[in-house]
């Protein structure tokens, strides 16, 4: 295991951000096992990719792998290409993975995940503080303004509506200008009208910043015609308490 397993040469397609080949993740609990298979997946710079499926199909497992908080059980290739460097993720140490997460990834949780003891402004500014050279006051205020929550900047999360909390979480994920943002069911806790507003604001902001957006959702209608590509899962019938799910791209 190394600390900086990086190839400096450009990939065959310089727009590839994630490349997965032959990825398998197996999880076991209570006498049952689940296997997620990703035969091949390329995600490109600036894309809006949606991962759609019902509960238990492997959406969150895949997002956790893309978020570098979970490793595949086996794979032929699992790489992340950012700032012109290709990182072979299975070869990296925990500290190297943590740095990639901090600098290059933004993450939006289903419930927002804002820190309750910080104001909206301080929540959004936190990634900028952790990455001292990335972003400042003007950048944070511009994001809050774009998401129509600038007037909520000095409130704490418990005083916001569900939609306002999600907008603040989106602003936080984008504040340090990461090349990739991952969103786990970011509209699940709001009504359909608000969900569409949040989706459109998210899509517009990431497009303006050139950010790659990977969104997990159970609601295909929300992303149909909006995402550049949609992926879903084939679930095999359980055999001997073993379930297998395979990722595939909808066309």
NORVENUR-V810225 format. One record per pair of residues at least 24 apart in sequence whose C-alpha atoms are under 10 Angstrom apart, sorted by the first residue. I is the first residue (numbers start at 1). J is the second residue. D is the distance in Angstrom with one decimal. If there is no record, write none. Layout:
I&J&D + I&J&D
This chain:
1&90&8.1 + 1&91&5.2 + 1&92&5.9 + 1&93&6.0 + 1&94&9.4 + 2&89&10.0 + 2&90&9.3 + 2&91&5.8 + 2&92&5.1 + 2&93&5.6 + 2&94&9.4 + 2&95&9.9 + 2&96&8.5 + 3&91&7.8 + 3&92&5.2 + 3&93&4.9 + 3&94&8.0 + 3&95&7.3 + 3&96&5.5 + 3&97&8.6 + 4&87&7.7 + 4&88&8.9 + 4&89&9.4 + 4&91&8.1 + 4&92&6.2 + 4&93&7.8 + 4&95&9.5 + 4&96&6.4 + 4&97&9.1 + 5&85&9.8 + 5&86&8.3 + 5&87&5.9 + 5&88&6.0 + 5&89&7.7 + 5&90&8.9 + 5&91&6.0 + 5&92&6.0 + 5&93&9.0 + 5&96&8.9 + 6&79&9.7 + 6&80&9.7 + 6&81&9.2 + 6&85&6.3 + 6&86&5.4 + 6&87&4.7 + 6&88&6.5 + 6&89&9.1 + 6&91&9.2 + 6&92&9.0 + 7&81&9.2 + 7&84&9.0 + 7&85&5.9 + 7&86&5.0 + 7&87&6.6 + 7&88&8.0 + 8&81&9.7 + 8&83&9.6 + 8&84&6.8 + 8&85&4.9 + 8&86&6.4 + 8&87&9.0 + 9&84&7.7 + 9&85&7.0 + 9&86&7.6 + 10&81&8.8 + 10&84&6.4 + 10&85&7.1 + 10&86&7.6 + 11&81&8.2 + 11&84&8.7 + 11&85&8.8 + 11&86&7.5 + 13&44&9.0 + 14&44&8.7 + 14&45&8.6 + 14&81&8.7 + 14&82&10.0 + 14&84&8.1 + 15&42&9.6 + 15&43&8.4 + 15&44&5.2 + 15&45&5.1 + 15&46&8.4 + 15&47&9.7 + 15&81&8.7 + 15&82&9.7 + 15&84&9.7 + 16&42&6.4 + 16&43&5.9 + 16&44&4.4 + 16&45&6.1 + 16&46&9.7 + 16&47&10.0 + 16&79&9.6 + 16&80&8.3 + 16&81&6.8 + 16&82&9.0 + 16&86&9.7 + 17&42&7.3 + 17&43&5.7 + 17&44&5.2 + 17&45&5.7 + 17&46&9.2 + 17&47&9.7 + 17&79&8.0 + 17&80&5.5 + 17&81&4.7 + 17&82&6.5 + 17&83&9.8 + 17&84&9.7 + 17&85&9.9 + 17&86&8.6 + 17&179&8.8 + 17&180&8.3 + 17&212&8.2 + 18&42&5.6 + 18&43&5.1 + 18&44&7.1 + 18&45&8.9 + 18&66&8.0 + 18&77&9.9 + 18&78&7.5 + 18&79&5.8 + 18&80&4.7 + 18&81&6.4 + 18&82&9.1 + 18&86&9.4 + 18&87&9.7 + 18&180&9.7 + 19&43&6.7 + 19&44&9.0 + 19&77&7.0 + 19&78&5.8 + 19&79&5.3 + 19&80&6.7 + 19&81&8.4 + 19&86&9.9 + 19&88&9.7 + 20&66&9.6 + 20&75&7.8 + 20&76&7.8 + 20&77&5.4 + 20&78&4.7 + 20&79&6.7 + 20&80&9.0 + 21&74&9.9 + 21&75&6.4 + 21&76&5.4 + 21&77&4.9 + 21&78&6.6 + 21&79&9.2 + 22&72&9.8 + 22&74&7.7 + 22&75&5.0 + 22&76&5.3 + 22&77&6.9 + 22&78&8.7 + 23&62&9.9 + 23&71&9.7 + 23&72&6.3 + 23&73&7.7 + 23&74&5.9 + 23&75&4.2 + 23&76&6.7 + 23&77&7.3 + 23&78&7.4 + 24&62&9.9 + 24&71&9.5 + 24&72&5.8 + 24&73&5.7 + 24&74&5.3 + 24&75&6.1 + 24&76&9.4 + 24&245&9.9 + 24&246&9.3 + 25&58&9.4 + 25&61&8.1 + 25&62&8.6 + 25&65&9.0 + 25&70&9.1 + 25&71&7.7 + 25&72&4.8 + 25&73&4.7 + 25&74&6.8 + 25&75&8.7 + 25&244&10.0 + 26&61&9.8 + 26&72&7.9 + 26&73&6.2 + 26&74&8.9 + 26&242&9.9 + 26&243&9.7 + 26&244&9.0 + 27&61&9.4 + 27&73&8.8 + 27&242&9.9 + 27&243&10.0 + 28&241&9.9 + 28&242&8.9 + 30&241&9.8 + 31&240&9.7 + 31&241&7.2 + 31&242&9.1 + 32&238&9.6 + 32&239&10.0 + 32&240&8.2 + 32&241&4.8 + 32&242&5.9 + 32&243&8.1 + 33&238&9.5 + 33&239&9.9 + 33&240&9.2 + 33&241&6.4 + 33&242&4.8 + 33&243&6.4 + 33&244&8.6 + 34&58&8.7 + 34&238&9.2 + 34&241&8.5 + 34&242&5.8 + 34&243&4.8 + 34&244&5.9 + 34&245&7.8 + 35&61&10.0 + 35&73&9.5 + 35&235&9.9 + 35&242&7.6 + 35&243&6.2 + 35&244&4.7 + 35&245&6.2 + 35&246&8.4 + 36&61&7.9 + 36&62&8.0 + 36&72&9.3 + 36&73&9.7 + 36&233&9.2 + 36&234&9.9 + 36&235&9.4 + 36&243&8.6 + 36&244&6.0 + 36&245&4.9 + 36&246&5.9 + 36&247&7.7 + 37&62&9.4 + 37&72&9.7 + 37&74&9.8 + 37&75&9.6 + 37&233&9.3 + 37&234&9.8 + 37&244&7.5 + 37&245&6.2 + 37&246&4.7 + 37&247&6.4 + 37&248&9.6 + 38&62&8.7 + 38&72&10.0 + 38&75&9.0 + 38&233&9.5 + 38&245&8.8 + 38&246&6.0 + 38&247&5.3 + 38&248&7.8 + 39&75&9.2 + 39&76&9.6 + 39&246&7.7 + 39&247&7.3 + 39&248&8.3 + 40&76&9.8 + 40&77&9.2 + 40&78&9.9 + 40&247&8.4 + 40&248&8.5 + 40&249&9.8 + 41&78&9.5 + 41&231&9.5 + 41&247&8.6 + 41&248&8.6 + 41&249&8.8 + 42&79&9.8 + 43&80&9.6 + 43&212&8.2 + 43&213&9.4 + 43&214&8.7 + 43&229&9.4 + 44&81&9.7 + 44&211&9.9 + 44&212&7.1 + 44&213&9.6 + 45&81&9.3 + 45&82&9.2 + 45&179&7.8 + 45&180&8.2 + 45&210&7.4 + 45&211&6.9 + 45&212&5.4 + 45&213&8.8 + 46&179&8.2 + 46&180&8.4 + 46&206&7.6 + 46&207&6.6 + 46&208&9.3 + 46&209&8.4 + 46&210&4.9 + 46&211&5.0 + 46&212&4.2 + 46&213&7.2 + 46&228&9.7 + 47&180&9.5 + 47&203&9.7 + 47&206&8.9 + 47&207&8.1 + 47&210&8.4 + 47&211&7.5 + 47&212&5.0 + 47&213&6.2 + 47&214&8.0 + 47&227&8.0 + 47&228&6.3 + 47&229&8.1 + 48&181&9.7 + 48&202&9.8 + 48&203&7.3 + 48&206&8.4 + 48&207&8.4 + 48&211&8.6 + 48&212&6.1 + 48&213&4.7 + 48&214&6.0 + 48&215&7.6 + 48&223&9.5 + 48&226&8.1 + 48&227&5.1 + 48&228&5.3 + 48&229&7.0 + 48&230&8.9 + 49&182&9.7 + 49&212&8.0 + 49&213&6.1 + 49&214&4.8 + 49&215&6.3 + 49&216&8.6 + 49&223&9.1 + 49&226&9.4 + 49&227&5.7 + 49&228&5.9 + 49&229&5.1 + 49&230&6.0 + 49&231&7.7 + 50&183&9.5 + 50&213&8.3 + 50&214&5.8 + 50&215&4.8 + 50&216&5.9 + 50&217&7.2 + 50&218&9.9 + 50&219&10.0 + 50&220&8.5 + 50&222&9.7 + 50&223&6.8 + 50&224&8.9 + 50&226&9.1 + 50&227&6.1 + 50&228&7.9 + 50&229&6.4 + 50&230&4.8 + 50&231&6.2 + 50&232&8.5 + 50&249&9.9 + 51&183&10.0 + 51&184&9.5 + 51&185&9.8 + 51&214&7.3 + 51&215&6.1 + 51&216&4.7 + 51&217&6.3 + 51&218&8.3 + 51&219&9.7 + 51&220&8.8 + 51&223&9.3 + 51&227&9.7 + 51&229&8.7 + 51&230&5.9 + 51&231&4.8 + 51&232&5.8 + 51&233&8.8 + 51&247&9.1 + 51&248&9.7 + 51&249&9.1 + 52&185&9.7 + 52&215&8.4 + 52&216&6.0 + 52&217&5.1 + 52&218&5.3 + 52&219&6.9 + 52&220&6.1 + 52&221&9.9 + 52&222&10.0 + 52&223&8.8 + 52&230&7.0 + 52&231&6.1 + 52&232&5.0 + 52&233&7.7 + 52&247&9.9 + 52&250&9.8 + 53&216&8.3 + 53&217&6.9 + 53&218&5.0 + 53&219&7.8 + 53&220&7.9 + 53&231&8.5 + 53&232&5.7 + 53&233&6.5 + 53&234&9.3 + 53&247&10.0 + 54&217&8.5 + 54&218&5.5 + 54&219&8.6 + 54&232&9.2 + 54&233&8.9 + 55&217&9.7 + 55&218&7.5 + 56&235&9.5 + 56&243&9.8 + 56&245&9.2 + 57&232&8.7 + 57&233&6.6 + 57&234&8.2 + 57&235&6.9 + 57&243&9.3 + 57&244&8.6 + 57&245&6.2 + 57&246&8.6 + 57&247&9.2 + 58&232&9.4 + 58&233&7.9 + 58&235&9.5 + 58&244&9.3 + 58&245&6.9 + 58&246&8.6 + 58&247&8.6 + 59&184&8.6 + 59&185&9.7 + 59&215&9.7 + 59&216&6.5 + 59&217&8.1 + 59&218&8.9 + 59&231&9.8 + 59&232&8.4 + 59&233&8.5 + 59&245&9.9 + 59&247&9.2 + 60&183&9.9 + 60&184&7.1 + 60&185&9.2 + 60&216&7.5 + 60&217&9.6 + 62&216&9.3 + 62&247&9.2 + 63&107&9.9 + 63&182&7.2 + 63&183&8.3 + 63&184&7.5 + 63&214&8.3 + 63&215&8.7 + 63&216&7.6 + 64&182&9.3 + 64&184&9.4 + 65&89&10.0 + 66&101&9.9 + 66&105&9.5 + 66&180&9.9 + 66&182&8.0 + 66&214&9.2 + 67&97&9.5 + 67&100&9.4 + 67&101&7.0 + 67&105&7.3 + 67&106&8.7 + 67&107&7.9 + 67&180&9.5 + 67&181&9.1 + 67&182&7.2 + 67&183&9.9 + 68&94&9.4 + 68&97&6.5 + 68&98&8.0 + 68&100&8.3 + 68&101&6.9 + 68&105&9.3 + 69&94&9.4 + 69&97&8.3 + 69&98&8.6 + 69&101&8.7 + 80&104&9.9 + 81&179&9.8 + 82&178&9.5 + 82&179&7.2 + 82&180&8.9 + 83&179&8.5 + 99&131&9.9 + 101&178&9.4 + 101&180&9.7 + 102&127&7.7 + 102&128&10.0 + 102&130&7.7 + 102&131&7.5 + 102&176&9.4 + 102&178&8.9 + 103&127&8.5 + 103&128&9.5 + 103&130&8.6 + 103&131&6.6 + 103&134&8.7 + 103&176&7.8 + 103&177&8.8 + 103&178&6.6 + 103&179&9.0 + 103&180&9.9 + 104&176&8.6 + 104&177&8.1 + 104&178&4.6 + 104&179&5.8 + 104&180&6.4 + 104&181&8.5 + 105&173&7.9 + 105&174&8.9 + 105&176&9.1 + 105&177&8.8 + 105&178&5.3 + 105&179&6.7 + 105&180&5.1 + 105&181&5.6 + 105&182&7.4 + 105&211&9.9 + 105&212&9.7 + 106&169&9.7 + 106&170&8.6 + 106&171&9.7 + 106&172&7.8 + 106&173&4.3 + 106&174&6.3 + 106&175&8.6 + 106&176&8.3 + 106&177&8.3 + 106&178&6.1 + 106&179&8.2 + 106&180&6.3 + 106&181&4.4 + 106&182&6.2 + 106&183&8.4 + 106&211&9.9 + 106&213&9.4 + 107&169&8.3 + 107&170&8.1 + 107&172&8.4 + 107&173&5.4 + 107&174&8.7 + 107&178&9.8 + 107&180&8.7 + 107&181&5.6 + 107&182&4.8 + 107&183&5.7 + 107&184&7.9 + 107&186&9.9 + 107&213&9.9 + 107&214&9.7 + 107&215&9.9 + 108&166&8.0 + 108&167&9.6 + 108&168&9.6 + 108&169&5.9 + 108&170&6.2 + 108&171&9.3 + 108&172&8.3 + 108&173&6.3 + 108&174&9.6 + 108&181&7.7 + 108&182&6.3 + 108&183&4.5 + 108&184&6.2 + 108&185&8.3 + 108&186&6.5 + 108&215&9.1 + 109&166&8.5 + 109&169&7.7 + 109&170&9.2 + 109&173&9.8 + 109&182&8.7 + 109&183&6.2 + 109&184&5.3 + 109&185&7.1 + 109&186&6.2 + 109&187&9.6 + 110&166&8.1 + 110&169&9.5 + 110&183&7.7 + 110&184&5.4 + 110&185&4.9 + 110&186&4.7 + 110&187&7.0 + 110&188&6.6 + 110&189&7.2 + 110&216&9.6 + 110&217&9.7 + 111&162&8.2 + 111&165&8.0 + 111&166&7.2 + 111&169&8.8 + 111&184&9.1 + 111&185&8.5 + 111&186&7.3 + 111&187&8.8 + 111&188&8.3 + 111&189&7.0 + 111&190&9.8 + 112&157&9.4 + 112&162&8.6 + 112&163&9.5 + 112&164&9.5 + 112&165&6.0 + 112&166&5.2 + 112&167&8.3 + 112&168&7.7 + 112&169&5.1 + 112&170&8.1 + 112&172&9.6 + 112&183&9.7 + 112&184&9.5 + 112&185&9.8 + 112&186&7.4 + 112&187&9.6 + 112&189&9.5 + 113&157&9.5 + 113&165&8.7 + 113&166&8.8 + 113&168&9.7 + 113&169&7.1 + 114&156&9.1 + 114&157&6.7 + 114&158&9.5 + 114&165&7.6 + 114&166&8.9 + 114&168&8.0 + 114&169&6.6 + 114&172&8.7 + 115&156&8.6 + 115&157&7.5 + 115&158&9.9 + 116&156&6.4 + 116&157&5.7 + 116&158&6.9 + 116&159&9.9 + 117&156&6.9 + 117&157&8.2 + 117&158&9.4 + 118&154&8.9 + 118&155&8.4 + 118&156&6.0 + 118&157&7.8 + 119&152&8.7 + 119&153&6.6 + 119&154&5.3 + 119&155&5.2 + 119&156&4.3 + 119&157&6.8 + 119&158&9.7 + 119&159&9.9 + 120&144&9.1 + 120&149&9.0 + 120&150&9.1 + 120&151&9.9 + 120&152&6.8 + 120&153&4.9 + 120&154&6.0 + 120&155&5.9 + 120&156&5.8 + 120&157&6.5 + 120&159&10.0 + 120&160&9.2 + 120&164&9.7 + 120&165&8.5 + 120&168&6.6 + 120&169&8.9 + 120&171&9.5 + 120&172&9.0 + 121&149&9.9 + 121&150&8.6 + 121&152&8.3 + 121&153&4.8 + 121&154&6.2 + 121&155&8.2 + 121&156&8.9 + 121&168&8.5 + 121&171&9.5 + 121&172&8.9 + 122&153&8.2 + 122&154&8.4 + 122&155&9.8 + 122&156&9.3 + 122&172&9.2 + 123&153&9.3 + 123&156&9.0 + 123&157&9.1 + 123&168&8.0 + 123&169&8.2 + 123&171&9.1 + 123&172&6.6 + 123&173&10.0 + 123&175&9.9 + 124&153&9.1 + 124&168&6.7 + 124&169&7.3 + 124&170&8.6 + 124&171&6.0 + 124&172&3.9 + 124&173&7.7 + 124&174&8.5 + 124&175&6.4 + 124&176&9.2 + 125&171&8.9 + 125&172&6.8 + 125&173&9.8 + 125&174&9.9 + 125&175&6.7 + 125&176&8.2 + 126&172&7.5 + 126&173&9.8 + 126&175&8.5 + 126&176&8.9 + 127&172&7.0 + 127&173&7.8 + 127&174&8.8 + 127&175&6.7 + 127&176&5.9 + 127&177&9.5 + 127&178&9.9 + 128&172&8.9 + 128&174&9.7 + 128&175&6.5 + 128&176&5.2 + 128&177&9.0 + 129&176&8.9 + 130&176&9.1 + 131&176&7.2 + 132&176&9.2 + 133&176&8.8 + 134&175&8.3 + 134&176&5.2 + 134&177&7.2 + 134&178&9.1 + 135&174&9.8 + 135&175&6.6 + 135&176&5.3 + 135&177&7.4 + 136&175&8.4 + 136&176&8.4 + 137&175&9.8 + 139&171&9.9 + 139&174&9.7 + 139&175&6.9 + 139&176&8.6 + 139&177&9.4 + 140&171&7.5 + 140&172&8.2 + 140&174&9.0 + 140&175&6.0 + 140&176&8.8 + 141&171&9.5 + 141&175&9.6 + 142&171&9.4 + 142&175&9.6 + 143&167&9.5 + 143&168&9.0 + 143&170&9.0 + 143&171&5.8 + 143&172&8.8 + 143&174&8.1 + 143&175&7.4 + 143&205&8.5 + 144&168&7.3 + 144&170&9.5 + 144&171&6.5 + 144&172&9.3 + 144&175&9.7 + 145&171&9.8 + 146&171&9.1 + 146&201&8.1 + 146&204&9.8 + 146&205&8.2 + 147&171&7.6 + 147&197&9.7 + 147&198&8.5 + 147&201&6.8 + 147&202&8.6 + 147&205&8.9 + 148&201&9.7 + 161&190&9.2 + 162&187&9.3 + 162&189&6.9 + 162&190&6.2 + 162&191&9.3 + 162&194&9.3 + 163&187&8.1 + 163&189&8.2 + 163&190&6.2 + 163&191&8.6 + 163&194&6.5 + 163&195&7.9 + 163&197&9.2 + 163&198&7.6 + 164&190&9.9 + 164&194&9.7 + 164&198&9.4 + 166&190&8.9 + 166&195&9.6 + 166&198&7.8 + 167&197&9.8 + 167&198&6.9 + 167&199&9.9 + 167&201&8.6 + 167&202&8.5 + 170&198&8.9 + 170&201&9.3 + 170&202&7.1 + 170&205&9.5 + 170&206&9.9 + 171&202&9.0 + 171&205&9.3 + 174&202&9.6 + 174&205&8.6 + 174&206&8.0 + 174&209&8.8 + 174&211&8.6 + 177&206&9.4 + 177&209&7.5 + 177&210&9.3 + 177&211&7.8 + 178&206&9.9 + 178&209&9.1 + 178&210&9.6 + 178&211&7.0 + 178&212&8.8 + 179&206&9.2 + 179&209&8.5 + 179&210&7.4 + 179&211&4.9 + 179&212&6.1 + 179&213&8.8 + 180&206&9.1 + 180&210&9.2 + 180&211&5.6 + 180&212&4.7 + 180&213&6.1 + 180&214&7.8 + 181&206&8.3 + 181&211&7.0 + 181&212&6.2 + 181&213&5.0 + 181&214&6.4 + 181&215&8.4 + 182&212&8.4 + 182&213&6.0 + 182&214&4.9 + 182&215&6.0 + 182&216&8.1 + 183&213&7.6 + 183&214&6.2 + 183&215&4.7 + 183&216&6.1 + 183&217&8.7 + 184&214&8.6 + 184&215&6.1 + 184&216&5.0 + 184&217&7.0 + 185&215&7.0 + 185&216&5.3 + 185&217&4.8 + 185&218&7.4 + 185&219&9.0 + 186&215&7.8 + 186&216&7.9 + 186&217&7.8 + 187&216&9.8 + 187&217&8.1 + 187&218&10.0 + 187&219&9.5 + 187&222&9.3 + 188&217&7.8 + 188&218&8.4 + 188&219&8.7 + 192&222&8.6 + 195&222&7.9 + 196&222&6.9 + 196&223&9.1 + 199&223&8.1 + 199&226&8.8 + 199&227&9.9 + 200&226&8.4 + 203&227&8.5
